[in-house]
Amino acid sequence: MALHTVNPGGKDGQYSDEYTQEVSLKGLPKFKMGEKSNDSATIRDLILDELLLDGNAKQNLSTFCQTDVDQDLHIIMDKCINKNMIDKDEYPQTAEIEERCVHILADLWNSPQAATTLGCSTTGSSEAAMLGGLALKWKWREKMKKAGKPTDKPNIVTGPVQVCWEKFARYFDVEIRQIPMEHGRLLMTPEEVLKRVDENTIGVVPTLGVTFTLQYENVQEIHDCLDKLQKDTGLDIPIHVDGASGGFLAPFIQKDLVWDFRLPRVKSINTSGHKFGLSPIGVGWVIWREKSDLPEDLIFNVNYLGGNMPTFALNFSKPGGQIIAQYHNFLTHGKEGYTKIQQACSDHGQYIAQEIKKMGLFNILYDGKGGVPGACWVIKDGVDPGFTLFDLTDRLRVRGWQVASYTLPSNCEDMVVQRVLIRHGFSRDMADLLLDDLKRAIDYFQKHPVSVPLSKEEGSSFHH
Ligand SMILES: *Cc1c(COP(=O)(O)O)cnc(C)c1O
């Protein structure tokens, strides 16, 4: 990876080589800034050398994030490296392109006011979730104040959510009523939602692509049960959909699924541009159904960059290149391209699930159909293969694969799941390479049994 220049900073024809310089011989400063300056190319290469120890992004089947970035996106990111998204005065066209992306997404998600509604880019779904949650909280408080009711105990009802919703709840002082998983029911259901909602519920958050299992929660069912609740009790509870993955999948490969602004109760949706939006890391989106669903109170007007500009975001300065890259993706892939790409990923996920099932040791928890491209499985009940899924994760890493194993959240903590995500940049050949390595790892454990299997603490791998 190092570009390795001989004679970097070489003075007066003196022999010099990056790897014979003092900094290469003694090591990079780690806790204090050095007194002397160094040759830039040498430092670049030493840092790139160190980064070789990071995983190989293409073989990382644990992350939802897009890791395959084509040449044109590199060019765009390079040209846009100095663009500051917040500075709409200096970079009005970047702001204009952000707006176009907002309306393209609003249209993709069937907003009745796609051309005029509000939305914004964020650094990812986490920030987008904070903004969506805040809007729900503000709307709820407005409603309660009008009714002369107390506003000190807001709650939000979710299924097994990504950690960003737990953060939202804690940071912004909202009680989270998370529906626990049960054996045989891993997603939210209307009955479980109805048990938890009351007049202090700011909203219900179904997830389109649950982190732990990749399945979609049924937004339509939740919507309908809340309609019935309103008919019976007068309680009018809005929905925010966490479409971190699904927002960029369902419109293309699950066209018949009704989950978006076609459902009137769905007031806002977030998605990650850097997941199945196919953009480089650092972009997410939140869109409101109609302009009036975003409380004006949350929009700040600042004049210190020249013009008068409205801002609604947790960050101030942030990079603009990811947004331009998103627009580039919309234009180059179009609906046709997104559909082909996501379908290919979904097909690879289904293939992997089928092949893993044939191995006989595993129960398929998600077969790759109907949700996020990928698959997940558990070790069959009553089978003791002589290794844990954590051991298998560990062994696959020898060949560079990153495959997450983790325990499910409560009340299914006793279940260990192994999961792969399939993203753009993956092929049938890669699927076969992975499956071969998986079989090889299992054979290896049969010949060399694990004496003390890895526990969940030792083996747990990060999952997003
Ligand atoms: C990834 C993910 C998030 C967080 O998104 P970031 O873009 O990483 O901030 C939130 N919710 C779900 C369902 C996710 O998959």
PDBQT file of the ligand as one rigid body, heavy atoms in Angstrom, charges set to zero:
ROOT
HETATM    1  C1  LIG A 501     -26.989   1.547  10.956  1.00  0.00    +0.000 C 
HETATM    2  C2  LIG A 501     -28.277   1.802  11.614  1.00  0.00    +0.000 A 
HETATM    3  C3  LIG A 501     -28.474   2.956  12.376  1.00  0.00    +0.000 A 
HETATM    4  C4  LIG A 501     -27.377   3.946  12.605  1.00  0.00    +0.000 C 
HETATM    5  O1  LIG A 501     -27.010   4.500  11.400  1.00  0.00    +0.000 OA
HETATM    6  P1  LIG A 501     -25.642   5.269  11.114  1.00  0.00    +0.000 P 
HETATM    7  O2  LIG A 501     -25.833   5.706   9.709  1.00  0.00    +0.000 OA
HETATM    8  O3  LIG A 501     -24.534   4.268  11.280  1.00  0.00    +0.000 OA
HETATM    9  O4  LIG A 501     -25.539   6.393  12.080  1.00  0.00    +0.000 OA
HETATM   10  C5  LIG A 501     -29.726   3.158  12.921  1.00  0.00    +0.000 A 
HETATM   11  N1  LIG A 501     -30.730   2.280  12.749  1.00  0.00    +0.000 NA
HETATM   12  C6  LIG A 501     -30.573   1.148  12.030  1.00  0.00    +0.000 A 
HETATM   13  C7  LIG A 501     -31.731   0.217  11.855  1.00  0.00    +0.000 C 
HETATM   14  C8  LIG A 501     -29.334   0.869  11.429  1.00  0.00    +0.000 A 
HETATM   15  O5  LIG A 501     -29.189  -0.238  10.698  1.00  0.00    +0.000 OA
ENDROOT
TORSDOF 0
